């Protein structure tokens, strides 16, 4: 399911504020907390309820929000609740999403106010995507569900990023590139135009993919070379 996103409206409107929990009490979870605050500063949108994580954090509160339990506790939520899954690893994020099956839960799509998303750009953005500050998306782009674009990523025209792709800060995707399900790009990694990266492949930090990469491998260097294949 994809949703068009208009430009953020400057007039505050608290009538549509929705409850939101963050699954993931680590570093990315705290970064998502900052992202939500920045969204709310532009337009009141989310009421944060707390953090969930299957690994209990050291403290009962993180930046003023309580730790509320595990995925099982989240599934037991009786009232409608949106969830942001703040897990950086593609496969781990997919595993969390598969756990969260309660009918009361829905997945929030979070886009930083600095990211312009206008109808004329023809962007398709799936449920559960998280797009951080400073990202640039041009036109005719498809993001599947639960795609993570960390700080300062760029995505060129006609690019396709399938479900659960993860781009770390300042990763770059060229025009008409295609990332299959669960691809992970490290910090400053680049996939040039028209290159396809196979499912669940890792492109290491700073690597540049100049030709197609197979599925289930790790590639590093400039140009990116496969150094490991895995099932």
N, C-alpha and C positions, 0 to 999 in steps of 0.2 A: 504494500500500500504506500503510495507516495502522496505528498502534500505540497501545494504551491505556497510559498512564503512571501507575503507582501513586505514592503519596507516597514520598519518599525514606526508606529504612530507616536507622536510626541505627547499626546494628551493622556494623562493618567486615567485609568479606568479599573477600579478594583472589583467590579462586578464579575469579572471572569477569572479571578485568581483561583488557581487550582492547587490542591495538596501534592507535594512532591517529596519522595524519599530518594536517597542516594544509596545504591548498593556498591560497596567498595569503600573501605575506610582507610585506604592508603594515600599515597601522594596524589594520584590522579583524582581520587575522591575529593580531596581538599581543593584541587584545581577546579573541579566541576562546581564545588560550592562557590568559589570565586566567580565562575562564569554565571551561575544563577543570580548572584547578587548584582552583577553587572547588567544582566537582562532586566532585573527588577528596577534598577535605577533608571533605565530607559522607559519602561512601562511595567507597572505591577502585574506580574504574570503568575508567579509561583509562591506558594506558602510551604516553606521547608519544614518537614516533620522530624527528620533525623537520618542517621546512618544505619545501614545494615551490612553485615559481612559475616561469612562463615568462620573467619578467623577473628576472634575477639581482640579489639585494640587494647593497648595498655591502659588507656584512660576511658572513663565512662562518657566523656564528652569530647568532641573535636570542634574547636573553634565555636563553642557555644551550643552545638547541636548534640543531642544525646545519641548514644549507641543503643539501638532498639532491638538487636537480635540478629538472627541468621536468616537464610533464605526460607527456612521452614516457618519462622515467625512472620516473615513478610507474606508468605502464601496464606497465612491465617488472618490477614487483615480483613475485617468484615465490611469496611466502607470503601468506596472507590478511591483509588490512589494511583498516581503516576509514579513511575520509577525511572531513574537515570542509572544505567549500569556503567560505573566508572572503573572498568577493568581494561588495562592497556593491551594485554596479550589477546590476540584475535581468537584463538581456540578457547582460552579460559573465559572470555566474554561470551562466546557462543554457549559454553557449558552452563554459565549462570542463567542466560536467557532461557535455556531449555528447562531449568529448574523452576522458573517463575511462571507457574501455570494457573494461578488463581484467577477466576473470572472477574474479580474486583480490580485487578492490576492492568495497567496499560503503560506503554513505554513512551517516555517523553522524548521529543526531539528538541535539542537545545542548540541555538545558533547565536553566537555573539553579535551584539548590535553593530559592530564594525564590519560585519559581513553583509554586503548588499545582496539581497535576494529579491529581484523584481520579476514580474511576469514576463517581460520581454527577454529575460535571460534564458527562459525555457529550462529551468532546473527541476529535476525530479529528485526529491529527497525522502528517503524511506523512514519509517518509524524507528525511533531509538537512536538516530544519528546525533553525534556531538561534534560541533564545529567551533573551534576555538578562535580566540582573538587574532586578528590580522590575516585570516585566510582570504584567498582570492579565488573565486570561481567565476569563469567567464560565461560561456553560453552552451546550451544543448548538452548538458552534463547529466548523467544518471548516477545517483548514489543509492545503493541498495539499503537494506535495513541494518541498523546498528553499526554504521560506518563511523570511525573516529578520525577526525582531522584535528591534530593538535595545533599548537600555536604556529601561525605564519606559513601554512601550507598553501601551495598554488595548484589549481586543477585547470587544465586547458580545455578548449572547445572539444565537444563530442567524446570526451573521456567517459568511460564506464568503470565504476568501482562497485563490485558485487558485495553481497552481504558480508559483514564482519571484517572488512578491510580496516587496517590501522595504519595511519600515517603519523609518525612522530614529528617533532617540531622542524619546520622549514623543509619538509619533503616536497618534491616537485613532480607533477604529472603532466606530461606533454599532451598536445592535442591528439585526439583519437586513440590514446593509449587505453588498454583494457586490463584491469586487475581482477582476476577471478576471486572466488570466495576465499576469505580469510588471509589474504596477502598482508604482510607486515613490512613496512618500510621504515628503516631506522632514521635517525636524525640526519638531515641534509641529504638523504638519498634522492636519486632522480631516476625517473623512467621517461625516456624521450618519446617523441611523438610516434604513434602507430605501433609501439611495442606492446606485446601481450605478456603478462606474467601469470603463470599457472597457479592453481589453487594452493593455498597454505604455504606458499613460498615466502622466505624471508630475504629481503634485500638489505644488506648491512648498512650501517651508518656511513654516509659519504659515498656510497657506491653509485655508479651510473650504469643503468641497464640500457644498452644501445641495441640489443637484439632480444628476441623472445627468450623467455626463461621457462623451463618446465615446471610442473607442479611438484610440491613436496621437496623443495631443495633450499639450500642456503647459498646465496651469491654475494660476493664482496669484491671490492676493488673498482678501478677505473681502467678499462670497461669492466663491468661486473662479470665475474667468472664463478661458476658453480664449484663450491668446495665441499659440499655435503649433500647427499640425497637421503631422505628418510621416509618412512611409511607413516 
